[in-house]
Amino acid sequence: MTSTEGNVRRNNIYISKMPNEMSGNQLWPHFSKFGKVVMVRIESDVSDEYQRAFISFRDTGAASRVLRKKFHTVNGFRLPVFPIDNWNQPAADNACYCWPSDGKLNKTTDIAMPLNGSNMLSLNDDCLEIICASLNLRDQVRFANVCERFREVFTMFSKREYKTLQLDSIRKLTLGEKRDFFRLTGNNIEHIIGNIPMEVQDRVIQCMAVHCPNVKKLCLDDIPIMPDCFTRLMSSMTKLEELTWCERYYHDEFTESLQHLTKLRSLSVCGGSVFFTGKNIRLLVNVRELKLFSCKNLDTTNLIDACKALKDLTSLDIRRCLHISEIFYSNLNIYCKNLEVLKMSYPNVAFARVALLPKLKQFELLDYVPTGILDYAIFDALVQHKAKQLEVLKIVAKNALNSQHITLISKLKQLKVLFLANNDAVTDCALRKLSKLRQLEELTIRGCAKATSRGLLDLFKNCGKLHYINVQFCKNITCEFVKEATFVLKAEKSKRKMPLQLLVYGSSINYFALSLCHEYLATKRESFFEIVFHNSNPYLGLDDGVDVYDTWEGDCWIDEEDNTFSSLDSSDDFYFPLSEQYDDDLE
């Protein structure tokens, strides 16, 4: 073949396994039979059994003739020959141009404008941009390579379209098209998300390093990246503000490569890397948000050093970091005087002193390995020290609360967000206690089987700021709540925040029952409600998608009536496909 992927003309080939006793001088005579050879380069390593040879021809026809045979015999040795990828072909800069049969590249200056004005170039830029927007990404890159004007149109289009780049969207592009894409759009990209296949990792990272100097957010996952590639990438992204790394091969050395990023404010390392101990976090003195979710080998001493060094740290996530010792929790209020958000797993040591954090506003406690009823100490401490300050409380612990916990929680008067999913302690009596939380805006009681419409209505009447309620899998929450809530919203229309968002998948509030509720239908035009029927979060944990309980081991919500997984039960009348996300459109 004359061309590689992406329409690149081949001039270069290589020999992957050439015996060490051979030299470049032995290759010249043989390959000169196919055309003019301009260069032969030999690469070898003392640890390798074979050498590698790279041969360049003056014209593409010669390389094409060589590649008609997979093996060539030179001086008695059988040598395998391959084309070099298009990245290393001399014609790679013209990768997306079309080559006519005569082998000469058409220049854009050769394009003839029809006298009748029917050529695309006669269209204004707005029309060309509409055409460009209708193309898939590969055709957009080719469109940009037609002529200088099309390139300018695509550049303007990309300033809006490609501020955020999903790496999956370029997966099917050839190497040359990937490079052209980054050349054209790189300066406009501010947010990169996704993963890079191993086979093209080095090339794509090279492109990102060269052409994407303005990236502010980088979220990479499932990438066992090489340290030198990571260092090269980070050295070029001097404007990076947020780095998220969801991969189990993150090393302590990677963190050291970030210390020159003076604008880095958020670092997230997730995925359970066994190579990460938190050793060099202390070097990132400008970081304010630190997420170390499921870092199983996080060392207590390194974490303490980091908290001491990061003076402006406002958010810390150490959920599923189960080997942190008591000394850290006992002195956290001294290390992190500016900490406002703390997310942690329930440890096997005393930790109530975290309630002494001077600026604590959000506290999330994850009991990943259920330990029974939670200790009262942390709740007593929160009531004593943070009753007038704590705004967000999320307790992710299945059936780990009782009525005494509820009583203590009801004393946190400034709570705006409360998450108490999957706890049988959340009864009507408990909801009436929680109705004392007059600042409450969001409530999640997902999977709380003993809560009923009556108890929820009593809470809703007393919490005038409440505008989000998650009652998914609460079988005792029925359309009666919607009916009665309608009267409350009518009476307090000028005071309440509208609409009231209800997540009802798995409850007894279903689409068909609502179609018979005249009170609800009468208020549809006034947008009192936004009812979400689909299962917005298939997990039973935090709203950000943490799979708190292993659903494969039976720790998920089960419909007691038919003993099947409710999320898979298509026979219930509340089930809807995902396409009906916000189907509050009953006719």
LUMDOBA-572383 format. One record per residue: residue in three letters; x, y, z of N, C-alpha, C, O in turn. Coordinates in steps of 0.1 Angstrom, whole numbers, plus 5000, padded with zeros to 4 digits. Atoms other than C-alpha are relative to their C-alpha. Layout:
alaXYZXYZXYZXYZ...
//
This chain:
met500849885000500050005000500950125000501950135006thr499249885001501250354992499750095012500650175015ser500449914989499450525021499849935013499349815013thr500350064987499150465058498650055004497950114995glu501249954995496050545079500050154999501150215000gly500149855000494850905075500550054987500750174986asn499649955013495950925038501450054999501750144991val498649955000499650975046500849924991500849794992arg499150075009502150885019501249945007501850005016arg498950074994504750625029501350024993501550004981asn498650005005508450695025500949925009502049885005asn499150074990509850525056499549865004498349845005ile500350134995509950165067501049965011502050035013tyr499050044990511649975095500049855001499049784997ile499850154998512949625102500149985015500950035022ser500150024985511949505137501049915006501449935017lys499050104994514349215142501149974990501149884982met498850025009517749245125501149955009501450015020pro498950064991520549025139501150115003501450194995asn499049904996523149215158501350004992502050104991glu498850015008525949095135499950074987500950094980met500249935012524449285106500250155002500150205013ser499849865000525249645097499250074990498650014981gly500849925010523549925078500649994986499850004976asn499450015014526049885049499549884993499549884980gln500550125007524649545042498650024995498149954986leu501449985004521149685038499950094988499050074980trp500049905011521949965013499849934986498949964979pro500150065014522549734982498749934998498149944987his501350075003519449524987498850104998498150084989phe501249915001516949804993500150114989499150174986ser499949905011518450034967499449944987499250024977lys500650065012517049784941498550054998498050054987phe501449965001513549924949499950154998498850204994gly500049865002514450294947501150075008501950005015lys498949924994516750574959499850005016498850055021val500050004986517650514996500750135005501850155000val499449884996518350845014500649995014501550075018met499550024986519050715050499749865005498749805002val500150134993519650395069500550035014501650075017arg499749984986519550425107499849885008498849815007ile500150124992520350145131499950045015500650135020glu500149984985519150135168500249875006499749765002ser499750134993520449875192500150035015500450145019asp499949994985520549805229500849875004500549764999val499250124996523049575246499249895006499549775006ser500850104994520249405264499049944990498349844994asp500950065010518349335232500649894992501849904989glu499550115008518649025211500250044986501049994978tyr500049955014518049215179500250154999500050225009gln500049855003518649555163498850044993498049954988arg501149955008516149775147500550104989501450184992ala499549915011516749945113498850084994497750034992phe500949915006514950245098500550054987501750104986ile499549975014515150305061499150104994497850094994ser500849895006514050625043500350004985501449994980phe499949995015513350635005499650144995498950215002arg500349875006513250944983498550014996497950114997asp501449995005509850854968499249895006499749785011thr500950104994506850664981499849874992499549774998gly500150125008506750424952501049895005500749775005ala499050104995509950254965499649935012499749815014ala500550064987508550205000498949914997498849805004ser501150085003505450064985500449874994499849764997arg499550125006507349814964500649915010500549785010val499450084989509349694995498949935008499149825012leu501150054991506149645015499149904994498349845000arg500850105006504649414990500449865005499649775004lys499550124994506749145006500250025015500750125019lys499949984986506549095044501449965005501850015016phe498650044995510048935046500950024988500649994976his499049995010513249015027501349935005501649935017thr498850074996516348795027501250084996501550114984val498849925002519648985031501149935006501149905018asn498850074995522948805034499649885008500349845018gly500450134993521148485044499150025011498649925017phe500949974988519048655071498650044995498550124986arg501449965004515248675068499550115009499350105021leu500349874992514149025078498650044998498150054986pro501449955002510549135085500050154999500750225006val500049855002509749485072498550055002497649985000phe501349944997506949715083500050154997501150214996pro500049855002505750065075500050075014499550025023ile500049924988506450325101498650075001498150114991asp501349944999503250485115500050144994501150204992asn500149885008502050795098500650125008500950225002trp499449894992503351015127501550034995501950144995asn498649985004506950955113500250004985501349984981gln499849995015506250985076500250154997499650245003pro499649875004507651295059498750084995498750204996ala501249935005504151375044498950015010497850045007ala501150004990502351365077499350135002498250145006asp500649874999501751735077498850024990498050104992asn501149995010499451685047499149885001498549834991ala500750134998497751385063498550004994498149904989cys501450005004494151495054499850054986498650074983tyr500249965014494751615019499849884991500249774995cys500350115009493651394990501150004989501550104984trp498950025009496351254967499449954987498849844987pro500550055013495451224930500949894995501949865000ser499250115006496650944908501450034995502249954995asp498749965005499551144895501050025011502250055009gly499149994989501051164930500350145004501150155013lys499749864997501051544931498950055009497750045007leu500949944990499451724961499350124994500050214989asn500849885005496651964951500150115010499950095022lys500049884991497152304966498750075000497950064990thr501349934999494252514978499950114990498950164986thr500049895009495352784955499649964986499350044977asp500450055014494552554925498549994999498049964988ile501450015001490852554934499450104991499650224993ala500649905009488852714906498650045005497949955008met501349954996485852924916499050004988499350074978pro501049995011482852854893499450144999499150205008leu500549865002481553164877498650025005498250135007asn501449994996477953084887499850015015498750015020gly500149984986478853114924499549885008499149895019ser500550124993477852754933501049935009500749835015asn499050064992481152664950499850035015499250145018met500249984986481152624988500750125005500250195015leu499349884995483652904991499250134998499650235003ser500849885001480953144980499050025011498450135012leu500849994988479053075012500750095011501950105011asn499449924990479453315041500549915012500149795012asp499450084989481253205073498949935009499149825014asp501150064992477953145092499549884994499349785002cys500550135006476752895067501049895000500749785003leu498950105000480152725066500149945014500349825016glu499950054986480052695104498849915003499049815010ile501250094998476552535103500349874993500049764999ile499650125007477852285078501049925008500949805009cys498950064991480952215100499349935012499749825016ala500750054988478652165130499349874997499149795006ser500850125003476651895112500949884997500449774995leu499150115003479751685105500549935012500449985023asn499450074988481251415127501450055001501950124993leu498749944996484651485143501049984989501850074986arg499050045010486651305117499950094987500850144982asp500249915012485051505088500250145004500650224995gln499649864996485451825108501450034998501850134993val498649985001489151775109500450014985501250094981arg499749995014489251705072499450124993500150184985phe500549875005487052005065501050115003501250204994ala499149894996489552225084501349994991501950094990asn498850025008492352085062499850034985500850014977val500249985014490752175029500750134995501350134985cys499449885004491852535028500150095012499650065023glu499849914989492852825050498750065006498650075018arg501349944995489352975052499249905008498649935018phe500850104993487752645062500749975014500049955024arg499350024987490452615089499650115010499550085022glu500449894991489552955103498649985005498350015016val501450024996485852865103500049895011499349915021phe500050104990486652545122500650055013500250015024thr499449944987488852735147499050085008499050075020met501049924993486052975155498949915006498549935017phe501050094995483652685158500549925013499749905022ser499450084989485952495182500150085013500250025023lys499949914988486252795205498849985009498949995022arg501250034992482652715216499849855003499549815014glu500450144999482352345209501049915008500649815014tyr499050094994485652205223500750065012501950045013lys499449964987486252395255500249885009501249875017thr499950134993485552055271500249894990499449874981leu499750115009487151755254499849875007500449845017gln500150144995485851405260500949914991500849904979leu499050075008488751185250499549884992500049844982asp500650115008486450905239499650054986499549974977ser500449955013485351135211501049994989500750004977ile498950015010488751115194500649864999501649844992arg499450145000489350745200500149944986501149874983lys500050075013488450645164500850084990500950044978leu499249925009490550915148501449934998501949875007thr498650055003493850815131501050095008500650205013leu499049924993497050935147500250144994500350245001gly499949885007497351205121498950095002499050215004glu501249924997493851325126499950055015499550165017lys499949954986494351335164500950125001500650215008arg499149894999497351555159499450124994499650235000asp500649885006495551785135498950065009498850185010phe501049954991492651805159500650085011500150195014phe499449924989494851915188500750134995500750235002arg499449885006496752155165498950114998499250235001leu501049905003493452325156499250055012498850165012thr500949964989491652325189500750015013500150065023gly499350014987494352285216499950135008499850125020asn500049874992494452655226498750035006498750115016asn501349974994490752655233499549905010498649925018ile500450114991490552335254500450045014501550075017glu499849974986490152405291499749885009500149895021his500450114991488752075304500149874992499549864981ile499850135006489851725294499649895009500049885020ile500650114992487951415305500249874993500149864980gly500050145007488451035298501249935002502049955011asn498750084999491150785292500649994986500050014976ile499250015012493850735266500449854998501149805007pro499650145002494350385251501549995000502350084996met498550024998497850245259500750014987501950064986glu499250015013498750195222500350134994501250144986val499849875006498550565214500350105011500450225009gln499849914988499250705249501150104998500950225001asp498949915001502650855242499850114989500150224992arg500249905010501551025210498950105004499150225002val501049914996498351175224500550095011500250215011ile499449924989500151295256500950104994501050224998gln499149905007502751455233499250114994499650234995cys500949905006499951635215499450095010499450225009met500649924989498251755247501150095006500850205009ala498949924994501651875261500450114991500750224996val499549895010502452075229498950104997499150224996his501149925006499052205219498950055010498050125006cys501149974990496952235251500650085012500650025023pro499449934988498552505273499150065009499450115020asn501049934992495352645287499049915007498049965012val500950094993493852335303500050045015501050065021lys500249974986492452415337499549885008499849875020lys500550114993490752085346500449874992500149874980leu499650135006492151735338499549885008499949875020cys500650114993490151425347500449874992499849854981leu499550125008491951095336499649885008499749885021asp500350124993490850745344500449884992500649894980asp499650135006491850385337501350024991501349964980ile498849975008495350505325501249965008501650045016pro498750034994498450315337501150074993501950014985ile499149915007500550605325501449985005501749965016met498650004996504350595324500450135007500050235003pro499649884992506050835348500650114991500350234994asp499549895009507951015320499050074992499050194990cys501149935007504751075301499250095009498950205005phe500749924990503051205332500850135003500250245003thr499249884998505951445339500050094989499950214990arg500049925012506051565303498650084999498650204996leu501349945001502251635304499950115011499450225007met500249904989502251815338500950124998500650235002ser499149895001505252025329499550114990499950234991ser500549915010503352185300498750075005498350174999met501349954996499952245318500250095012499750065023thr499749914989501052545339498850075006498850135016lys501249944995497452675342499049915007497949945010leu500950104994496052355357499550045014500350075022glu500649964987493652425386499449875007499449875019glu500650114994492052085391500449874993500349864980leu499550125005493451735386499349885007499449875019thr500650124995491451415390500649884994500649874981trp499350125005493151075387499349885006499549855017cys500750124995490950765389500749884994500249824984glu499250115005493450485384500849945011501450015020arg499450074989495050225406501650004999502249945007tyr498650005001498650285394500750145003501850164999tyr499549874997499150635407501249985011501049915020his498850024992502650665423500250135008499850245004asp499649884993504050905449500850094992500850214994glu499249925008506451025423499250094991499650204987phe500949925009503551155402499750135008499750245002thr500349884993502651395430501250105000501050225000glu498849915001506251535430500050084988500650194987ser500049935013505751625394499050124999499050194989leu501049895001502951865403500450125008499750225008gln499649894991504852095427500250134993500250244999his499849875007505552355400498650064995498650184991leu501349955004501752395393499550095011498750055020thr500449904989501152715414498650035000498150085010lys501449985000497552735403499149885004497949895004leu500850124997496552385413499350025013499950045023arg500949984988493652415438499449875004499049865016ser500750124996492152065437500749884994501049874983leu499450135004493751715436499149895005498849885017ser500850114997491751405435500749874995500949864983val499450135003493351055436499149895005499049875017cys501050104997490850775435500449874993501249874984gly499850135007490950405426500849905007501049795002gly499450104991492750235454501449964996501849844996ser498750035004496350265442500849955012500850015022val499250064990498650045462501450075001502250045010phe498749945001501650255452500050145006501050215006phe500249864995500350585467499950005015499049945021thr500049994986501150665503499850145005499750175017gly500249864997500651035502501350075004501350185010lys498749964996504351095506500350154996500850225004asn499649875005504651415485498950104999499150214994ile501149905000501351585490500350135007499950245003arg499649884993502951825514500750114991500850224995leu499349905009504751985484499050094993499450194988leu501049935008501452105469499350105009498250095013val500449914990501052405492498850084996498250145005asn501149925005498452575471498649934999497649994996val501350085001495852295471499150035011499450045023arg501149974990492552365488499049895001498449875012glu500950115000490552055479500849874998501549864988leu499250125001492151715485499149885002498549865013lys500950125000490251395476500949884999501549864988leu499150125000492051065485499149885002499449795010phe501050104998489150835481500649864997501149844986ser499650145001489950465486501549984997501949894990cys498550025000493750515489500449915011500649965022lys499950104990494250195508501350015008501449975020asn498750004993497950255517500450145004501650175006leu499749874995497650615527500650005014500049945023asp499250014988500150665555499650125009499550235005thr500449904991499050855586501050125002500650235002thr498949894999502351045590500050094988500150214989asn500049925012502251155554498750094999498850204994leu501249925001498651275557500150115010499650225007ile499849894990499551475589500950104994500650224995asp499149905006502451635571499350084989499550204988ala500749935010500151725542499150105006499050225001cys500949904994497551885564500750115007500250235007lys499349894994500152085582500550104989500650224992ala499449915011501652215549499050074992499250184988leu501049945008498452285531499150095009498150065014lys500649914991497452595551498650044996497750075005asp501349955005494452685529499049884997498049904990leu500850115003492952335528498650025006498450045018thr501449984996489152365529499149874999498149875005ser500850135002487952015518500949885000501949884993leu499150124998489351675527499049884999498149865006asp500750135001487951335515500949885002501849864994ile499250124997489451025531499149885002499449805010arg500850125000486650785526500749874995501549884986arg499450135003487750415525501550005002502249914997cys498650004996491150515538500049945014499950025024leu500350064988490850265566501149975010501049925021his498850024991494350265581500550125006501750135010ile499649874994494450615595499949985015498949945020ser499950024985495450615632499250115007498950215002glu500749904991493750795661500750135001500050235003ile499349874998496451055663499650104990499750224993phe500449915010495351205631498650075004498550195003tyr501349954996491651245642500150095013499450195014ser499949924987492751375677500550144998500250235006asn499449875002494651665662499650074987500250174983leu500449945013492851735630499650155001499950234992asn500449864998491452055644501150105002501050225000ile498849924999494952175650500750014986501250124982tyr499450005013496252075615499250084990499850154982cys500849955011493352195594499050115006497850085007lys500849894994492052525609499050064990498050124994asn500949945010490352625576499149894994498449934984leu500750105007488752295568498550025002498050035014glu501449985000485052335559499249874997498149855001val500750125005484251995543500949885004502149875000leu499350124996485251655558499249884996498049875001lys500650125004484351325542500949885004502149885000met499150104994485551015560499249875002498049875002ser500650134997484850645566500049985015500850045023tyr500150024985483850525601501249925004501349805000pro498750074996487150425617499849925012498749925019asn500150094988487850175644500750075012501050005022val499449924989489350455666499150115004498250154996ala500849894996487850745685500350124990501550154987phe499949895010487251045661499150115003499050204995ala501049904997484751265679500650145000499950244998arg499349874999487351545681499950084986500350194986val500149925013486751625644499050105001499050204993ala501049904998483751815656500650135005499950235005leu499349874995486252075670500650084989501150194991leu499549925011487252185635499350135000498150144999pro500649874998486752555637499050044989498050114992lys500949955011485052615603499249884993498749904982leu500750115006483352275597498650034996497850075005lys501449975005480152315576499449874994498249864993gln500550125007479851975558500749885006502049875005phe499550124994480351635574499349884994498149874994glu500550125006479951305556500749885006501949875006leu499550124993480350965574499649884992498449854991leu500250125008480650645554500349885008501549865012asp499750134993480250315572500149894989499149824987tyr499950095011481550105543499949865004499349784997val500150144995481949785563499150025012499550055023pro501049974989478749795585500449955013500849835014thr499550034986479649795622498849995010499149995022gly501250004990476049795637499750155003499950234994ile500549864997474750105655501350095002502250055009leu498949904999477050405652500250055014499250065022asp499749944987478750555683499350135001499250214991tyr500749874998476850845698501050125002500650235000ala499049904996480051035706500150114989500150234993ile499849905011480451205672498750094999498950214996phe501349925001476751315672499950105012499550215010asp500049914988477051455708500950124998500650235001ala499049905002480151645698499550104989499750224991leu500549905010478551795667498950095005498950215002val501049924994475551905687500650115009500250225010gln499449924991477752055713500850124994500850234999his499149905006480152245690499650054987500050164983lys500449965014478452275656498550024997498150024986ala501449995002474752305662499650134992498650134985lys500449875007474752665648500950024988500950134982gln499049985011477352605621499949894989500049934977leu500050115009476952265604498850014990497750034995glu501149985010474952295571499749874992498649854987val500250135008475451945554500449895009501549885014leu499750124993475251615571499549884992498349874989lys500450125008475351285552500649885008501849865010ile499650124993475350955571499749884991498549854989val500250115009475850665547500449875008501549835008ala499850124992475450365570498749935001497749985007lys501250075000472850105565499549955013500249875020asn500650054987470550055595500950025012501049935020ala499049984989473150205618499650125009500350165018leu500649904991470950475634498849955008498249865004asn501250034992468350465661499350135004499850245000ser500749884996465950715677500850105007500650225006gln499149904992468650865699500850084990501050204992his499249925010470750955668499150104994499550224992ile500949915007467651115652499850125009499750245004thr500249894990467051325684501250095000501050215000leu498849925000470651445683500150084987500450204987ile499949935013470551525646499050124999499250224993ser501049905000467351725651500450135007499750245006lys499549884993469351965673501050084992501450194996leu499049925009471652075644499150104992498850074981lys501049915005469452375637500350074987499450114980gln499649935013471452515607500149904988500649944978leu499950105011471252195586499250054988498050084989lys500749975012470452265550499849874991498949864983val500050125008471251925535500149885010501049885018leu500050114991470451595553499849874992498849864984phe500050125008471151245539500049885010501049875018leu500250114990469850945560499549884993498649814998ala500550115008469350675533500249875007501149855015asn499950144996468650305541500149985015500849895019asn500050024985467850335578498649995004497750085002asp501450034995464750185594499750095012498550105016ala500349914989465150435622499350134995498750205004val500749895005463650695599498649974999498149924988thr501450034999460050655609499250135000499850244998asp500849875000457150905610500450085013500450205012cys499649934988458150985646501350074998501550185003ala498749935003461751055634499850124991500550224994leu500349895009460451275606499450125007499850235004arg500649894992458451475631501150075008501050195010lys498949944992461551525652500950094991501350204994leu499249935009463451635621499350134995500050214988ser500749885005460751895613500550125008500150245004lys499549894993462552115638501150074992501550184995leu498949945008465252175612499450104990499150064978arg500749905008463652495598500850054988500250114979gln499149955011466652575575500249894989500949914979leu499750115009466452235557499550034986498350074984glu500449985014466452255519500049874992499249864982glu499950125007467351905508500049885009500749885019leu500150124992466351565523500049884992499349864982thr500050135007467251215512499849895011500549875020ile500350114992465550925529499849884992499049794995arg500150115009465950685501500249865007501149845015gly499950134994465350325511499649995014499849885020cys500550004986463850415545498649945000497650024998ala501350085003461050155544498950045010497750025007lys501049984990459250275576499450144999498550185007ala500549875002458750635565498750004992498649934982thr501250005007455150715554499750144995500350244999ser500449875006453350995535499750105012500050225011arg500449914989451951135568501150065007501250185009gly498949944994455251175585500850094992501250204996leu499349915009456851325555499350134998499950244997leu500849875001454051575551500150095012500250215010asp499849924988454351685587501450074999501450195003leu498749945001458051755581500050114989500550224991phe500049905011457351935548499250135004499650235000lys500849884995454752165564500950095009500750215008asn499249924990457252275591501350054994501950154999cys498749965006460352305568499750084988499650034977gly500449915011459452605546501050024989500650064978lys498949985010462752605527500249874992501149874983leu499850135006462552235517499550004985498350024983his500350005014462652205479500549874992500349864980tyr499550125006464351865472499749885010500249895021ile500250124991463151525486500249884992499649864981asn499850135007464451185476499449895008499849865019val500750114993462050905486500049874991499149794992gln499950125008463250645461500049875009500649875019phe500150134993462350285473499350015013499549925022cys500849994987460150415501498549964996497850044991lys501350065005457050195494498850075007497750075002asn501149944993454950375520499850154997498950215003ile500349865005455250715503499149994988499649934978thr501050025011452150745481499650134994500250244998cys500549885007450350995459499350095010499150215007glu500649924990448651115491500950115004500450225007phe499149894997451751315499500050114990500050224993val500149905011451651485465498850085001498850205000lys501349934999448051565470500050105011499650225009glu500049914989448451715504501150114999500950235003ala498949905003451751895494499550114991499950224992thr500649905009449752065467499350115007499550235004phe500849904992447552245492501050095008500850215009val499049934993450652345512500750104991500950224994leu499449915010452352495481499150114995499650224993lys500949905004449252675471499950115011499950235007ala500249914989448852835505501350095002501250205007glu498849934997452552935507500850034987502050034987lys499449985014453253005470501050115000502050104994ser499149895000454953335477501249985009502250055007lys498950024991457153195504500949884996502149885000arg499350125003458252855490500850014987500550094978lys499250015012460952785465499449904991499249784995met500650095009459452625434500949974989501850054985pro500950114997459352365420500549925011501749925014leu499650104990459452095447500549884992499749824985gln499550125008461751825432499849885009500349875020leu500350134994460651475441500649894992500349874980leu499450125006462751165433499249885005499349855017val501050094995460150885435500249864995499349774998tyr499850145005461550575417499949905011500749915021gly500050114990460650265437499050035011498849945020ser501049974990458050445459498649974994498549914983ser501450035005454250415456499550124992498350124989ile500449895008454150745437500449964986501649954982asn499750045013453850645401499250094990498350164993tyr500549925011452950805368498549994998497850094996phe501450035003449550645364499150055012498150105009ala500849964989448350715399499950165000498950215004leu500049855000449351085395499050054989498450164991ser500949955011447251105363498650005005497750064998leu501350004994444251045385499950095012498850105018cys500049914989445251295411499650144995500450214989his500549875005443051605403500750125006500950224999glu499349884993444851835428501350024993501750144991tyr498749985007448151765411499850054986500650144982leu500249965014446851805376499650144999499950214989ala500449865000445252135385501150105001501050224998thr498949904997448552285395501249984990502250044991lys498950035009450652145366500550134993501750144991arg499649885007450752475347500850105009501550185004glu499349914991452052655378501449945004502150005012ser498750064997455052415380500349995015501450035019phe499850034985454652325417501049895002501749895012phe499250124998456451995412500949974988500650014977glu499250065010459251845393500349855005501149835013ile499950134995458851475397500849914991500649904979val499050095008461651235386499649865002499749815014phe500550144999460350885379501249904998501149795003his499050095003463550725367501049985011501050075020asn499150034989466250575389501350094998502250044991ser498949905003468650875390501449955005502449995000asn498850064995471250685410499849865004499249835014pro500250154998471450305408500749955013500449845017tyr499350044988473650295440499250045012498350135011leu500749974987472450315476500950095008500650105020gly499149924992475250545487499950154997498850204996leu500149855001476150915483499550034986499649964977asp500549965012474651115456501050014988500650014977asp499049995011477951145437500349864994501349854987gly499950135007477650775428500949905007501349805001val499150094993479850605454499249875003498149885009asp500750134998478850235455500349955014501249865016val499750024986478750215492499849855004500649805012tyr500350144997477249865494500249924988499849964977asp499750085011478349585472498749934996498249835002thr501350065004475149505453500149864995499149794995trp499950135004476549185440500049905012499849785010glu500150094989476549045475498750025008498649985019gly501349994994472949125482499750115009498750115017asp500249894991473349445501499250124994499350235000cys500849895006471049645479498549995004498249895010trp501450004996467349735484499349894992499449874980ile500850115006465049435478498650025002498150065013asp501549995000461349445470499549885008499649775003glu500450114992459949235498498849924994498549814998glu501250065005456849165478500349894990499749784990asp499750105010458548975450501449955001501949874993asn498750044997462048935464500950014987501749924985thr499249985012463649075432500650145002500150225009phe499449874999465949375427499050104994498550084982ser501049905005463649675423500550074988499850114979ser499449935012466049845399499849934987500049984976leu500250095012465449555375498649964998498449884989asp501450055001461749505381499250084991498750194994ser500849935010459949605350498649985001497850044993ser501450024999456649475361499350105009498150115008asp500649904991456049735388499550124992500150154982asp500649895008453850025377500850135001500450234994phe499349885000456450285387501250004991502050094991tyr498850025008459150155363499850084987498850084980phe500049935012460050385334501449994994502449985001pro498750005007462850375308500750135003500150235007leu499249884997465750625313499650124991499950234995ser500349895009464450835284499050095006498850205002glu501149924994461550955305500550055014500050025024gln499249964988463851135329499150105009499050075021tyr500749914992461651425340498650014994498150114989asp501350015007458251315328498950065009497949995011asp501049934993456251565347499150074990499050194990asp500749945011454151615317498749924997498349894986leu501350075002450851435323499050084993498950204995glu501049935008448151525299498649965006497650015001
//
